[in-house]
Amino acid sequence: MGEPKGAARKGVRTACSSDPHGDDGRRPVAWLHIVAPRGTVPTATSRCACGRDRSAVGKPRVLALIDDHAAHRDACPLRNSQEGRAAA
């Protein structure tokens, strides 16, 4: 009853702040998506921003794709051409 007219329509202004977790410059480059519901044939997809796009069906091939996806980290031109990166 004491509420001014239109107060609910005005809403509350919020400040648009940056990410509360900070921005350290890292961005996702490669994605591995695995689907393995119980009692079905597992599938997996491995994609990378460098253009790599592979998929697998069946447990042996999915396991091989997981290994291949991990090995791609060392070969990916997007991950390995960073300036100022210390040599291993």
N, C-alpha and C positions, 0 to 999 in steps of 0.2 A: 504494500500500500504506500509506503514512503519511498519507493523506487522511482527515480525519474523516468519519464517516458523515453523509449528508444535506447535505454542503457544496455539491454541485451543485444541490440543490433550493432552497437559500436565496438564491442569486443575489447580485448586488451592488446595493446601494442607490444610486440616482442622485438628484441634486438636480434639482428641477423649476425650471429657471431661465427667465428671460424670453428673448425672441428675441435671439440674439447679434448680429443686425444692427440692433437698436434698433427703436423704434416711434415714427415721426414723425407718426402720426395719419392717414396717407393710407390710403385703402381703394379697391379697384377699384369703379368706377361703371359703366363701359361695356365691352362685350366685342365684338370683331369676330372671327368665326371663318370662315376661308376654306379650302375644300377644292378643290384643283385638281390631281388626279393627271394625269400625262402621258397624253395620248390620250383624255381624257374631258371632259365638260362641267363647267366649274367652278361651284361653288355657294358662297354666303356668307350668313352670318347676322349681323345687327347687333342687339345687345340692350343696353338701358340700365336701370339701377335705377329710373329715372323712369317706366318702363312702355313705353318705345319698344321695338318688336320688329318688325324687318323682315328680309326674306330676298330673295335674288336667284339666278337660274339663268341661266347663259350669260355669256360673257366681257364683252360690253358692259354688261349689267346689273350684274354683279359689280363692274366698274370704277366704275360710277356709284354703287353702294352704298358703296364705299370712300370716295369723295369725300363722300357724304352723311353717313357716319359721322363723318368728320373735321369737317364743318361743324356737326354736332350738338353738338360741344364748346362752341361759342359760344352755342347756344340752350338747352342743357339747364338746367332749373331747379335741379337738384341741384348743378351745378357753379357756377352763377352767383348763387346766393342766400346764399353764405357771408358771414357778418358779418365786418367788419374787413378785407375784401379791398380792396386798392387799386384805384381806378378806372384803367382803361387810357387 
